[in-house]
């Protein structure tokens, strides 16, 4: 069982580090995309109101 | 009083707090509708979803009890994390329950229940969810404050008279409430992203430092000496099978119905994105238990029982207070503040969402509220939750064991809601009789066990049953109530009307 926990622990650290970097980069672009979509949604709903 | 916490560390923490406030407040201008406020207009994509889910589900409370598991149970204490990884993977791959839930286009789970079981069940489910959730969250602030004081080298007992802990955590709550009230889910997502990165990096640095400075072998030896083979294999622990089975039920219920987790599925752009968030985040839940668990084991390996004292919950922060060098201490405290703030903000919003969407639903029956009024009411509810947390969770001292408290308040709603969700999605004979029976039995059973445990005449009997058996029983009883209640209605009421076949 010691080997099992050692493998899990090492995998945990390596996976978590990779995930943090990858999600850190891609997540930034996700935020940009989300805010752009919400901005256009807000604009369209206010123009509908005006119409 | 200060141990290794210096002005450099304080500067790092201050800079982080400023950054969070700016980011949280900057996005409030995008909130125009209730859907923007509660589920970010369903525009959340995969990687933001992963960051948000991970940050939300890791707070200081999590860090404290998972480290305590490591200290008291060794590596076997990380078993619930592995079980949650399995649950997330299974649910993510198959789309079990979460696919129909996301496809339904609802904002909360009780809203789905209304479609199947009627408005009474929706309202009742909303009440149970909010009750369980808020009582569960009630202990977050105080525990978080204790961790921060201990890690910074202060003795919390010395602060009882001076109220420094209360003042510190009140300021923290005000900051969190400020951006959550104004920006809703949008602010939560953006700050979650920032907090995920800071929290993850600090946790990784501390763990690597433990491996370098203490090493793997002393950790293993400490577990062997204090716990024997049971420290590595949960089935060899006292009541090991019960522990594993209870946690399996609990983790599947959390994955399916814990509103803070489900809100990420409901905010996702598509159902496929929601499922991917589950699959990609699954292993984080092992890390969530194992990494602080290793910190707890490190405390076991390096500190004496006299240094730790009676409360094993304090073992890990006491260890960190003497282990971390200057600079790194500030990074860790900023990371843990990030973890706590992301959890608090997401939880305030999630329970607020259920209050607005489900408990207040009857008030919108006659006349729908405008979007502007809806957003305003949501903001008011979140502010009220902040006040509740302040008075109940911080200034009002809680008595009793933390883990028992979290377990009971969680099971009150998790058992019945998971049964209801499964029945709602996959059992065509399920109806409101069964649903109401499941909610009542799911809530009564764990509370009943706690009462039995507290009464002197029945406490021995309750101890004989144990927390795991009673927890498993609450899932079985809730499920049985759903089956019996639904079939009873089918045969007693519907058959008289000739509606069974139809």
HADDOCK unambig.tbl for C-alpha pairs under 7 A between the chains (distance, minus, plus):
assign (segid A and resid 1 and name CA) (segid B and resid 232 and name CA) 6.11 0.50 0.50
assign (segid A and resid 12 and name CA) (segid B and resid 287 and name CA) 5.72 0.50 0.50
assign (segid A and resid 13 and name CA) (segid B and resid 204 and name CA) 6.69 0.50 0.50
assign (segid A and resid 20 and name CA) (segid B and resid 197 and name CA) 6.27 0.50 0.50
assign (segid A and resid 20 and name CA) (segid B and resid 200 and name CA) 6.66 0.50 0.50
assign (segid A and resid 23 and name CA) (segid B and resid 47 and name CA) 5.42 0.50 0.50
assign (segid A and resid 23 and name CA) (segid B and resid 51 and name CA) 6.77 0.50 0.50
assign (segid A and resid 24 and name CA) (segid B and resid 197 and name CA) 6.54 0.50 0.50
assign (segid A and resid 26 and name CA) (segid B and resid 47 and name CA) 6.01 0.50 0.50
assign (segid A and resid 27 and name CA) (segid B and resid 47 and name CA) 4.70 0.50 0.50
assign (segid A and resid 27 and name CA) (segid B and resid 48 and name CA) 4.62 0.50 0.50
assign (segid A and resid 30 and name CA) (segid B and resid 45 and name CA) 5.87 0.50 0.50
assign (segid A and resid 30 and name CA) (segid B and resid 47 and name CA) 6.76 0.50 0.50
assign (segid A and resid 30 and name CA) (segid B and resid 48 and name CA) 5.98 0.50 0.50
assign (segid A and resid 31 and name CA) (segid B and resid 48 and name CA) 6.88 0.50 0.50
assign (segid A and resid 34 and name CA) (segid B and resid 43 and name CA) 5.47 0.50 0.50
assign (segid A and resid 34 and name CA) (segid B and resid 44 and name CA) 6.31 0.50 0.50
assign (segid A and resid 38 and name CA) (segid B and resid 30 and name CA) 6.43 0.50 0.50
assign (segid A and resid 39 and name CA) (segid B and resid 30 and name CA) 6.36 0.50 0.50
assign (segid A and resid 42 and name CA) (segid B and resid 32 and name CA) 6.58 0.50 0.50
